[in-house]
Amino acid sequence: FHINFESGYVKVIGLGPSYGGHSVEYLRRDFRAPFKKSVITYNPTDISFFNEWSEFKKEINDFKNGKRSVNDIAPIKALEVVEKAYKSSALNKSIKLC
């Protein structure tokens, strides 16, 4: 999936180990310098991505059950971004995140 922002974009690539690796590409607009794209690639045999996803789900479930194990609400904010991306797609227009 691909999310565009006013100051750049994030693109997540990869369906799973049987389709190859996963990667995240991001670019932040900078009017003082040329655009510089960054790419992070995850090895399909590396379980760190799985561990991150498991921890992400655990934090959301803990938050829903009133057990906050961290001092921020980053997982909930991440889900709000996903929800607004779906809404933006359904309405075929930009949705402000803040």
C-alpha positions in Angstrom: 0.0 0.0 0.0 1.0 3.6 -0.6 0.2 6.6 1.7 0.8 10.1 0.5 1.3 13.0 2.9 1.8 16.7 2.3 5.5 16.3 3.1 6.3 13.0 1.5 5.0 9.4 1.2 5.3 5.9 2.7 5.0 2.7 0.6 4.9 -0.8 2.0 5.7 -3.6 -0.4 5.4 -7.4 0.0 2.7 -9.9 0.5 4.6 -12.5 2.5 7.6 -14.9 2.4 6.3 -17.0 -0.4 6.2 -13.8 -2.6 9.6 -12.6 -1.6 10.8 -10.0 0.9 9.0 -7.1 2.5 10.1 -3.5 2.2 9.2 0.0 3.3 10.0 2.9 1.1 9.7 6.5 2.4 10.5 9.9 1.1 10.3 13.3 2.9 10.0 16.4 0.9 12.9 18.8 1.3 12.8 22.1 -0.6 16.5 22.7 0.2 17.9 19.5 -1.2 17.1 16.9 -3.9 14.5 14.2 -2.9 16.2 11.3 -1.2 14.2 8.1 -1.1 15.0 5.6 1.7 14.2 1.9 1.6 14.2 -0.7 4.4 14.1 -4.3 3.3 13.1 -7.2 5.5 14.5 -10.6 4.9 11.7 -13.2 4.6 13.6 -15.6 6.9 14.1 -12.9 9.5 11.4 -13.1 12.2 11.9 -9.6 13.5 9.0 -8.3 11.3 6.8 -11.0 12.8 7.9 -10.1 16.3 7.2 -6.4 15.7 3.7 -7.3 14.4 3.0 -9.5 17.4 4.0 -6.8 19.8 1.9 -4.3 17.9 -1.2 -6.5 18.2 -0.5 -7.1 21.9 -0.2 -3.4 22.6 -3.6 -2.8 20.9 -5.3 -5.6 22.8 -3.8 -4.4 26.1 -5.0 -0.8 25.4 -8.5 -2.1 24.6 -8.5 -4.0 27.9 -7.4 -1.1 29.9 -3.9 -2.4 30.4 -1.4 0.1 29.1 2.1 -1.3 29.0 3.7 1.7 27.3 3.5 5.4 27.9 2.1 6.3 24.5 -0.7 5.4 22.2 1.3 4.8 19.0 -0.5 1.6 18.0 -3.9 3.3 18.2 -2.6 6.3 16.2 -1.2 3.9 13.6 -4.7 2.3 13.3 -6.2 5.8 12.9 -3.9 6.3 9.9 -5.1 3.1 8.3 -8.7 3.9 9.0 -8.4 7.3 7.4 -6.6 5.7 4.4 -9.7 3.5 3.9 -12.0 6.5 4.2 -9.9 8.5 1.8 -10.1 5.7 -0.7 -13.9 5.3 -0.3 -14.5 9.0 -0.7 -11.8 9.4 -3.4 -10.4 12.5 -1.7 -7.7 13.5 0.7 -8.4 13.1 4.4 -6.5 15.2 7.0 -4.7 13.1 9.6 -4.5 15.7 12.4 
